[in-house]
Amino acid sequence: MYVNASTGAADLWDRVFGSQSDPDQWVVFATVAVALAAVVPHNIWRLSRNAITIAHEGGHGIVALLSGRRLDGIRLHSDTSGLTVSRGKPSGLGMILTAAAGYTAPPLLGLGGAALLAAGHITALLWLATALLVALLVMIRNAYGALTVILTGGTFVLVSWLAGPQVQAAFAYVVVWFLLLGGVRPAFELQSKRRRGGAGDSDADQLSRLTHVPAGMWLFFFHAVSVCSLLGGSRWLLGL
């Protein structure tokens, strides 16, 4: 019994943290096309943007906790907006990092995912993403948000346990490409809203009040993080 249990644990460890072979090059390019199809068309983006909002608000929430703030909860809305409420000092480094984490979270998660895929850790990526979604679910405070996270997490669980290696690889590449490509668009959308006089209480404006740095500079920071993450992640995924 002890030997069987030890063998099972070792097999599970190897399955999760071992290296898997890279997918064929045509699969990598096909996953880019799928991710672009989820990001570029406006009608599809209105739905797929929910996944970016999960990463955005999750970034706020995790950084708030790591910086010592008390997280009251996260809400995700059907219009793809979200709200993260935390308590603590209303200024200072912790609040600045929390406010800056939203727009930077999706591209940075994509960059981290690209690094894992480049190292062949496809299963580890899927399990880590599932764990992060479970942690996020604990923070959700509304029904729509809970449903969105459960459906997303359930998809990762099904693929991790039931799909074959090639399907897992294709799914993981689509997810990472989507985070990298989808992480670029929200900053441009925010810039467009601000140009029309909207989004007066955006993350960039909050950061401007906290740091006395113009909101436009924070927008440039969001653009820089997302574009650099896309370029770096693309090199890893394409094996350049």
VOZASE-864767 format. One record per residue (C-alpha): residue number from 1; residue in three letters; x negated, y negated, z. Coordinates in nm, 2 decimals, padded with zeros to 4 digits. Each point is the difference from the previous one (the first is absolute). Example, Ala and Ser with C-alpha at 12.3 -4.5 7.8 and 13.67 -1.06 7.14 Angstrom:
<nodes>
<node i="1" aa="ALA" x="-01.23" y="00.45" z="00.78"/>
<node i="2" aa="SER" x="-00.14" y="-00.34" z="-00.07"/>
</nodes>
This chain:
<nodes>
<node i="1" aa="MET" x="00.00" y="00.00" z="00.00"/>
<node i="2" aa="TYR" x="-00.28" y="-00.24" z="00.09"/>
<node i="3" aa="VAL" x="-00.19" y="00.08" z="-00.31"/>
<node i="4" aa="ASN" x="00.30" y="-00.05" z="-00.22"/>
<node i="5" aa="ALA" x="00.08" y="-00.33" z="00.17"/>
<node i="6" aa="SER" x="-00.35" y="-00.12" z="-00.05"/>
<node i="7" aa="THR" x="-00.01" y="00.11" z="-00.36"/>
<node i="8" aa="GLY" x="00.33" y="-00.18" z="-00.06"/>
<node i="9" aa="ALA" x="-00.13" y="-00.32" z="00.15"/>
<node i="10" aa="ALA" x="-00.31" y="00.02" z="-00.20"/>
<node i="11" aa="ASP" x="00.19" y="00.05" z="-00.32"/>
<node i="12" aa="LEU" x="00.23" y="-00.29" z="00.08"/>
<node i="13" aa="TRP" x="-00.31" y="-00.22" z="00.07"/>
<node i="14" aa="ASP" x="-00.16" y="00.10" z="-00.33"/>
<node i="15" aa="ARG" x="00.33" y="-00.06" z="-00.19"/>
<node i="16" aa="VAL" x="00.04" y="-00.35" z="00.14"/>
<node i="17" aa="PHE" x="-00.36" y="-00.13" z="00.03"/>
<node i="18" aa="GLY" x="-00.17" y="00.21" z="-00.27"/>
<node i="19" aa="SER" x="-00.07" y="-00.13" z="-00.35"/>
<node i="20" aa="GLN" x="00.23" y="00.06" z="-00.29"/>
<node i="21" aa="SER" x="-00.10" y="-00.01" z="-00.37"/>
<node i="22" aa="ASP" x="00.06" y="-00.32" z="-00.19"/>
<node i="23" aa="PRO" x="00.30" y="00.01" z="-00.24"/>
<node i="24" aa="ASP" x="-00.06" y="-00.01" z="-00.37"/>
<node i="25" aa="GLN" x="-00.08" y="-00.34" z="-00.15"/>
<node i="26" aa="TRP" x="00.33" y="-00.01" z="-00.19"/>
<node i="27" aa="VAL" x="00.18" y="00.04" z="00.33"/>
<node i="28" aa="VAL" x="-00.18" y="-00.30" z="00.15"/>
<node i="29" aa="PHE" x="00.10" y="-00.21" z="-00.30"/>
<node i="30" aa="ALA" x="00.36" y="00.13" z="00.01"/>
<node i="31" aa="THR" x="00.03" y="-00.10" z="00.36"/>
<node i="32" aa="VAL" x="-00.11" y="-00.35" z="-00.08"/>
<node i="33" aa="ALA" x="00.28" y="-00.02" z="-00.26"/>
<node i="34" aa="VAL" x="00.25" y="00.12" z="00.26"/>
<node i="35" aa="ALA" x="-00.11" y="-00.25" z="00.26"/>
<node i="36" aa="LEU" x="00.01" y="-00.28" z="-00.26"/>
<node i="37" aa="ALA" x="00.35" y="00.11" z="-00.09"/>
<node i="38" aa="ALA" x="00.10" y="-00.04" z="00.36"/>
<node i="39" aa="VAL" x="-00.16" y="-00.34" z="00.04"/>
<node i="40" aa="VAL" x="00.04" y="-00.20" z="-00.32"/>
<node i="41" aa="PRO" x="00.38" y="00.03" z="-00.10"/>
<node i="42" aa="HIS" x="00.20" y="-00.23" z="00.22"/>
<node i="43" aa="ASN" x="00.30" y="00.23" z="00.05"/>
<node i="44" aa="ILE" x="-00.22" y="00.29" z="00.11"/>
<node i="45" aa="TRP" x="-00.22" y="-00.23" z="00.21"/>
<node i="46" aa="ARG" x="00.31" y="-00.11" z="00.20"/>
<node i="47" aa="LEU" x="00.02" y="00.36" z="00.12"/>
<node i="48" aa="SER" x="-00.36" y="00.11" z="00.02"/>
<node i="49" aa="ARG" x="-00.10" y="-00.32" z="00.18"/>
<node i="50" aa="ASN" x="00.16" y="00.16" z="00.31"/>
<node i="51" aa="ALA" x="-00.31" y="00.22" z="00.03"/>
<node i="52" aa="ILE" x="-00.23" y="-00.31" z="-00.01"/>
<node i="53" aa="THR" x="00.22" y="-00.16" z="00.27"/>
<node i="54" aa="ILE" x="-00.05" y="00.31" z="00.22"/>
<node i="55" aa="ALA" x="-00.38" y="-00.04" z="-00.03"/>
<node i="56" aa="HIS" x="00.02" y="-00.38" z="00.04"/>
<node i="57" aa="GLU" x="00.20" y="00.01" z="00.32"/>
<node i="58" aa="GLY" x="-00.19" y="00.30" z="00.12"/>
<node i="59" aa="GLY" x="-00.32" y="-00.20" z="-00.03"/>
<node i="60" aa="HIS" x="00.15" y="-00.28" z="00.21"/>
<node i="61" aa="GLY" x="00.11" y="00.26" z="00.26"/>
<node i="62" aa="ILE" x="-00.32" y="00.20" z="00.03"/>
<node i="63" aa="VAL" x="-00.23" y="-00.30" z="00.01"/>
<node i="64" aa="ALA" x="00.23" y="-00.16" z="00.27"/>
<node i="65" aa="LEU" x="-00.04" y="00.30" z="00.22"/>
<node i="66" aa="LEU" x="-00.38" y="00.03" z="-00.07"/>
<node i="67" aa="SER" x="-00.04" y="-00.37" z="00.09"/>
<node i="68" aa="GLY" x="00.17" y="00.05" z="00.34"/>
<node i="69" aa="ARG" x="00.34" y="-00.15" z="-00.09"/>
<node i="70" aa="ARG" x="00.33" y="00.17" z="00.11"/>
<node i="71" aa="LEU" x="00.20" y="00.12" z="-00.30"/>
<node i="72" aa="ASP" x="00.37" y="-00.05" z="00.04"/>
<node i="73" aa="GLY" x="00.09" y="00.17" z="-00.33"/>
<node i="74" aa="ILE" x="00.01" y="00.00" z="-00.38"/>
<node i="75" aa="ARG" x="00.30" y="-00.05" z="-00.23"/>
<node i="76" aa="LEU" x="00.01" y="00.08" z="-00.37"/>
<node i="77" aa="HIS" x="00.28" y="-00.14" z="-00.21"/>
<node i="78" aa="SER" x="00.17" y="00.10" z="-00.32"/>
<node i="79" aa="ASP" x="-00.12" y="-00.31" z="-00.18"/>
<node i="80" aa="THR" x="-00.36" y="00.13" z="00.06"/>
<node i="81" aa="SER" x="-00.07" y="-00.26" z="00.26"/>
<node i="82" aa="GLY" x="-00.11" y="00.10" z="00.35"/>
<node i="83" aa="LEU" x="-00.06" y="-00.14" z="00.35"/>
<node i="84" aa="THR" x="-00.25" y="00.10" z="00.26"/>
<node i="85" aa="VAL" x="00.04" y="-00.14" z="00.35"/>
<node i="86" aa="SER" x="-00.28" y="00.00" z="00.25"/>
<node i="87" aa="ARG" x="-00.06" y="-00.17" z="00.33"/>
<node i="88" aa="GLY" x="-00.31" y="-00.15" z="00.14"/>
<node i="89" aa="LYS" x="-00.20" y="-00.32" z="-00.02"/>
<node i="90" aa="PRO" x="00.15" y="-00.22" z="-00.28"/>
<node i="91" aa="SER" x="-00.34" y="-00.09" z="-00.13"/>
<node i="92" aa="GLY" x="-00.35" y="00.14" z="-00.01"/>
<node i="93" aa="LEU" x="-00.18" y="00.27" z="-00.18"/>
<node i="94" aa="GLY" x="00.25" y="00.27" z="00.07"/>
<node i="95" aa="MET" x="00.29" y="-00.20" z="-00.15"/>
<node i="96" aa="ILE" x="-00.21" y="-00.10" z="-00.30"/>
<node i="97" aa="LEU" x="-00.10" y="00.36" z="-00.08"/>
<node i="98" aa="THR" x="00.36" y="00.11" z="00.04"/>
<node i="99" aa="ALA" x="00.13" y="-00.26" z="-00.24"/>
<node i="100" aa="ALA" x="-00.28" y="00.07" z="-00.25"/>
<node i="101" aa="ALA" x="00.06" y="00.38" z="00.00"/>
<node i="102" aa="GLY" x="00.32" y="00.00" z="-00.20"/>
<node i="103" aa="TYR" x="-00.10" y="-00.09" z="-00.35"/>
<node i="104" aa="THR" x="-00.34" y="00.17" z="00.04"/>
<node i="105" aa="ALA" x="00.13" y="00.33" z="00.13"/>
<node i="106" aa="PRO" x="00.13" y="00.16" z="-00.32"/>
<node i="107" aa="PRO" x="-00.32" y="-00.06" z="-00.21"/>
<node i="108" aa="LEU" x="-00.23" y="00.09" z="00.28"/>
<node i="109" aa="LEU" x="00.19" y="00.32" z="00.06"/>
<node i="110" aa="GLY" x="-00.03" y="00.07" z="-00.37"/>
<node i="111" aa="LEU" x="-00.37" y="-00.06" z="00.01"/>
<node i="112" aa="GLY" x="-00.04" y="00.23" z="00.30"/>
<node i="113" aa="GLY" x="00.21" y="00.26" z="-00.19"/>
<node i="114" aa="ALA" x="-00.22" y="-00.03" z="-00.31"/>
<node i="115" aa="ALA" x="-00.30" y="00.06" z="00.22"/>
<node i="116" aa="LEU" x="00.16" y="00.32" z="00.13"/>
<node i="117" aa="LEU" x="00.10" y="00.12" z="-00.35"/>
<node i="118" aa="ALA" x="-00.35" y="-00.07" z="-00.13"/>
<node i="119" aa="ALA" x="-00.14" y="00.22" z="00.27"/>
<node i="120" aa="GLY" x="00.25" y="00.28" z="-00.09"/>
<node i="121" aa="HIS" x="00.21" y="-00.03" z="00.32"/>
<node i="122" aa="ILE" x="00.34" y="00.02" z="-00.17"/>
<node i="123" aa="THR" x="00.18" y="00.19" z="00.28"/>
<node i="124" aa="ALA" x="-00.15" y="-00.21" z="00.27"/>
<node i="125" aa="LEU" x="00.14" y="-00.31" z="-00.17"/>
<node i="126" aa="LEU" x="00.35" y="00.15" z="-00.01"/>
<node i="127" aa="TRP" x="-00.01" y="00.10" z="00.36"/>
<node i="128" aa="LEU" x="-00.15" y="-00.33" z="00.12"/>
<node i="129" aa="ALA" x="00.27" y="-00.19" z="-00.19"/>
<node i="130" aa="THR" x="00.27" y="00.22" z="00.16"/>
<node i="131" aa="ALA" x="-00.15" y="-00.07" z="00.35"/>
<node i="132" aa="LEU" x="00.01" y="-00.37" z="-00.07"/>
<node i="133" aa="LEU" x="00.36" y="00.01" z="-00.11"/>
<node i="134" aa="VAL" x="00.10" y="00.20" z="00.31"/>
<node i="135" aa="ALA" x="-00.17" y="-00.26" z="00.22"/>
<node i="136" aa="LEU" x="00.18" y="-00.28" z="-00.19"/>
<node i="137" aa="LEU" x="00.33" y="00.17" z="00.04"/>
<node i="138" aa="VAL" x="-00.03" y="-00.04" z="00.38"/>
<node i="139" aa="MET" x="-00.03" y="-00.37" z="-00.05"/>
<node i="140" aa="ILE" x="00.30" y="-00.04" z="-00.23"/>
<node i="141" aa="ARG" x="00.31" y="-00.17" z="00.15"/>
<node i="142" aa="ASN" x="00.27" y="00.01" z="-00.27"/>
<node i="143" aa="ALA" x="00.18" y="00.28" z="-00.19"/>
<node i="144" aa="TYR" x="-00.11" y="-00.10" z="-00.35"/>
<node i="145" aa="GLY" x="-00.36" y="-00.02" z="00.11"/>
<node i="146" aa="ALA" x="00.02" y="00.34" z="00.17"/>
<node i="147" aa="LEU" x="00.16" y="00.16" z="-00.31"/>
<node i="148" aa="THR" x="-00.26" y="-00.14" z="-00.23"/>
<node i="149" aa="VAL" x="-00.29" y="00.12" z="00.21"/>
<node i="150" aa="ILE" x="00.16" y="00.35" z="00.05"/>
<node i="151" aa="LEU" x="00.05" y="00.04" z="-00.37"/>
<node i="152" aa="THR" x="-00.35" y="-00.11" z="-00.08"/>
<node i="153" aa="GLY" x="-00.16" y="00.22" z="00.27"/>
<node i="154" aa="GLY" x="00.22" y="00.29" z="-00.10"/>
<node i="155" aa="THR" x="-00.13" y="-00.02" z="-00.35"/>
<node i="156" aa="PHE" x="-00.36" y="00.02" z="00.13"/>
<node i="157" aa="VAL" x="00.08" y="00.30" z="00.22"/>
<node i="158" aa="LEU" x="00.17" y="00.19" z="-00.29"/>
<node i="159" aa="VAL" x="-00.29" y="-00.07" z="-00.23"/>
<node i="160" aa="SER" x="-00.26" y="00.09" z="00.26"/>
<node i="161" aa="TRP" x="00.16" y="00.33" z="00.10"/>
<node i="162" aa="LEU" x="00.18" y="00.13" z="-00.31"/>
<node i="163" aa="ALA" x="-00.18" y="-00.14" z="-00.31"/>
<node i="164" aa="GLY" x="-00.30" y="00.16" z="-00.17"/>
<node i="165" aa="PRO" x="-00.34" y="-00.16" z="-00.02"/>
<node i="166" aa="GLN" x="00.05" y="-00.17" z="-00.33"/>
<node i="167" aa="VAL" x="00.33" y="-00.15" z="00.10"/>
<node i="168" aa="GLN" x="-00.15" y="-00.12" z="00.33"/>
<node i="169" aa="ALA" x="-00.29" y="-00.16" z="-00.19"/>
<node i="170" aa="ALA" x="00.23" y="-00.18" z="-00.24"/>
<node i="171" aa="PHE" x="00.23" y="-00.12" z="00.27"/>
<node i="172" aa="ALA" x="-00.29" y="-00.13" z="00.21"/>
<node i="173" aa="TYR" x="-00.14" y="-00.19" z="-00.30"/>
<node i="174" aa="VAL" x="00.33" y="-00.16" z="-00.08"/>
<node i="175" aa="VAL" x="00.04" y="-00.11" z="00.36"/>
<node i="176" aa="VAL" x="-00.35" y="-00.16" z="00.01"/>
<node i="177" aa="TRP" x="00.03" y="-00.16" z="-00.34"/>
<node i="178" aa="PHE" x="00.34" y="-00.14" z="00.11"/>
<node i="179" aa="LEU" x="-00.15" y="-00.15" z="00.31"/>
<node i="180" aa="LEU" x="-00.28" y="-00.16" z="-00.19"/>
<node i="181" aa="LEU" x="00.21" y="-00.13" z="-00.28"/>
<node i="182" aa="GLY" x="00.31" y="-00.08" z="00.21"/>
<node i="183" aa="GLY" x="-00.23" y="-00.18" z="00.25"/>
<node i="184" aa="VAL" x="-00.08" y="-00.26" z="-00.26"/>
<node i="185" aa="ARG" x="00.35" y="-00.11" z="-00.09"/>
<node i="186" aa="PRO" x="00.14" y="-00.13" z="00.33"/>
<node i="187" aa="ALA" x="-00.26" y="-00.28" z="00.04"/>
<node i="188" aa="PHE" x="00.09" y="-00.13" z="-00.35"/>
<node i="189" aa="GLU" x="00.37" y="00.02" z="00.10"/>
<node i="190" aa="LEU" x="-00.07" y="-00.20" z="00.31"/>
<node i="191" aa="GLN" x="-00.20" y="-00.25" z="-00.19"/>
<node i="192" aa="SER" x="00.29" y="-00.04" z="-00.25"/>
<node i="193" aa="LYS" x="00.26" y="-00.05" z="00.29"/>
<node i="194" aa="ARG" x="-00.22" y="-00.26" z="00.17"/>
<node i="195" aa="ARG" x="-00.04" y="-00.19" z="-00.33"/>
<node i="196" aa="ARG" x="00.38" y="-00.02" z="-00.02"/>
<node i="197" aa="GLY" x="00.02" y="-00.13" z="00.36"/>
<node i="198" aa="GLY" x="00.10" y="00.33" z="00.16"/>
<node i="199" aa="ALA" x="-00.16" y="00.24" z="00.25"/>
<node i="200" aa="GLY" x="-00.08" y="-00.28" z="00.24"/>
<node i="201" aa="ASP" x="-00.06" y="00.24" z="00.29"/>
<node i="202" aa="SER" x="-00.21" y="00.25" z="-00.20"/>
<node i="203" aa="ASP" x="-00.30" y="00.18" z="00.14"/>
<node i="204" aa="ALA" x="-00.22" y="-00.25" z="-00.18"/>
<node i="205" aa="ASP" x="00.18" y="-00.30" z="00.17"/>
<node i="206" aa="GLN" x="-00.01" y="00.17" z="00.34"/>
<node i="207" aa="LEU" x="-00.38" y="00.05" z="-00.04"/>
<node i="208" aa="SER" x="-00.03" y="-00.36" z="-00.11"/>
<node i="209" aa="ARG" x="00.16" y="-00.12" z="00.32"/>
<node i="210" aa="LEU" x="-00.21" y="00.24" z="00.21"/>
<node i="211" aa="THR" x="-00.34" y="-00.09" z="-00.16"/>
<node i="212" aa="HIS" x="00.06" y="-00.35" z="-00.15"/>
<node i="213" aa="VAL" x="-00.12" y="00.15" z="-00.33"/>
<node i="214" aa="PRO" x="00.22" y="-00.09" z="-00.30"/>
<node i="215" aa="ALA" x="00.25" y="00.27" z="-00.09"/>
<node i="216" aa="GLY" x="-00.14" y="00.00" z="-00.35"/>
<node i="217" aa="MET" x="-00.33" y="00.12" z="00.13"/>
<node i="218" aa="TRP" x="00.17" y="00.29" z="00.17"/>
<node i="219" aa="LEU" x="00.18" y="00.08" z="-00.32"/>
<node i="220" aa="PHE" x="-00.34" y="00.01" z="-00.17"/>
<node i="221" aa="PHE" x="-00.11" y="00.24" z="00.27"/>
<node i="222" aa="PHE" x="00.29" y="00.23" z="-00.06"/>
<node i="223" aa="HIS" x="-00.07" y="-00.01" z="-00.38"/>
<node i="224" aa="ALA" x="-00.37" y="00.07" z="00.06"/>
<node i="225" aa="VAL" x="00.06" y="00.30" z="00.23"/>
<node i="226" aa="SER" x="00.26" y="00.16" z="-00.24"/>
<node i="227" aa="VAL" x="-00.20" y="-00.06" z="-00.32"/>
<node i="228" aa="CYS" x="-00.33" y="00.12" z="00.15"/>
<node i="229" aa="SER" x="00.17" y="00.31" z="00.15"/>
<node i="230" aa="LEU" x="00.15" y="00.08" z="-00.34"/>
<node i="231" aa="LEU" x="-00.33" y="-00.04" z="-00.18"/>
<node i="232" aa="GLY" x="-00.19" y="00.21" z="00.27"/>
<node i="233" aa="GLY" x="00.27" y="00.26" z="00.02"/>
<node i="234" aa="SER" x="00.03" y="00.03" z="-00.37"/>
<node i="235" aa="ARG" x="-00.38" y="00.07" z="-00.03"/>
<node i="236" aa="TRP" x="00.03" y="00.28" z="00.26"/>
<node i="237" aa="LEU" x="00.32" y="00.16" z="-00.16"/>
<node i="238" aa="LEU" x="-00.14" y="-00.01" z="-00.35"/>
<node i="239" aa="GLY" x="-00.34" y="00.13" z="00.11"/>
<node i="240" aa="LEU" x="-00.19" y="-00.31" z="-00.14"/>
</nodes>
